[in-house]
C-alpha cells in the first residue's frame, strides 16, 4: 500500500506523467525489440540533435521524475534506451526538443558496453553518466548487443 499512497499524494500532473511514462517505456521496450538497429534512426528519430535548453525546466524535471517513478513500477526493468526514447516522446508531446545520445565504451576485458541518455541542453533527463567516457554512435553505425 505505500506505493499507492505515494501515488495518490502526487498532484494530478505528476500522476498523469507517471502513468504516461509507464506506458511509453514499456511500448518503447517492445518497439526496440522488434525494430532492427539499422532502422532505429527512421523509427525513433535523430540522435544527438544538440538542442539548447528550451522549455520549462519544471516540465523537464517532471518528465525525469515520472520516468524514475515508472522504472520503480514496471516489470522487467527497461534499460537505458527505452527510458531515453520514452522520455523523449514525453518531452516532444510537451513541445520540448531533446537530444538522444547513444554511446559505447569498452569494459575492463575489452567488451563494448552501450549506453543511451537524454538531455535538454545541459539538463539531464535520463541515463546520467560521464559522457567523456563514451564514444558517440549514430544508429546504423553499430548494433548494440
N, C-alpha and C positions, 0 to 999 in steps of 0.2 A: 503493500500500500504506500510506502514512502515515495515511490516514483510517481504514482498517480497524484498524491498530494502535492508533490513538487510541480507537476504539470498543471494542475488546477490553479496553483498560485501564480502562474505566469499571466501576463496581460494577453489580451486577445491577439495582438500582432505577433507575439512570441509563440503562442500556441499554434497559430496558422503556419508560421515559418518553420516550426519544429516538425509539424505533420508534413509539410511540403518537402522538407529536407529528407525525411524518412522515405517517402515515396520516390523522390528523384534519385537518391543514392542507390536504392535497390534497382530502379529502372536503368540507371547508368551502368551498374554492375552487369545486368543482363545484356545490355547492348554491347558492352566491351567484350563479353564472352562470345557474342555472335558475329562481331564485325572483325575481319582480319586487320591487323595493324596497318597494312598499306593503304587502307581505306579510312583510317581514323580522321585524317585532315578533312576529307569531304563530309564525313559524318558528324564530327564533333567540333569543327571549326579550326581556325588558325591557332597556332601556338606562339607564345611569347610575342604578343602584339605590341608590347611596350607602351601601354596606355599610362598616362599620368593619373594622379589621384583625381577622380571625378565622381561626384555623387556624395550623398550624405554619409559621413563617417559612421553615424549611428546605425544606418541601414546596413552598411558593410559589416559592422560588428555584430548586428543582429543575425545576419546570414551565417557568420562564422560560429556564433554560439548555437544557432539552430542546427548546424551541421554537427557540432560536438555532441549536442543532445541526441541527435539522430543516431550517431555512431554508438552511443551507450544503450540504444534501444532496438536496433535492428539485428536480425540474425546474420550470422556468417561474417561479421566484421569486415565490411568492404575496405579494400586497401586505398592507397592514396589517389589513384587515377579516377575511380568512380566518385570519390569525395570532391576532387577538383572539378570534375565535369558537372556534377550536380550543383555545386555552389556557383559555378559559372552560369548555369541555366537560371538559377535563382536571381543572381545579380542582373542578368540580361532582362529578365521579366520586370525588374525594377528600374531599367534604363541605365544601368551602371556597367560600362565595359571593364572587363578584367583580362589579365594576361595569364594564360595557362602555360606552364613550363614543364617539360619532360626532360630529365637529365639522367646521366649514368655515371657511376663511379665503380672502381674495382675494389673488392674486399681484400682482406689480408692474403688470400690464396689466388688472387687474380680473377675471380669470377665477377662478371659485371652485375651490378645491382642498379635497378631502375627506380626512379622516384618522380612523382608529379606533384606540383604545387601551384597554387593560385594566389595572385596578388592583384591589388588595385593600387597602382602607383607603387609606393613603398609599404603599403599596408598589407600584411599577411592575412589571407583568408583561410587557406588550408595548407597542410604539408610543410610547416615550419622546418627549415633546415639551414645548413651552412651552404649557401648557393655556390660559393667559391670552390667547393669540393666536387662539384658536378660539371660534367661536360654536357652542354645542352644538345638535345636531339630534336629533329623535326620528324613528325610521324611519317613513316615510309622509309626513313633512312636506317632504322634499326627496328627489330622486332623484340619488344620486351618479352621476357620469359614468363 
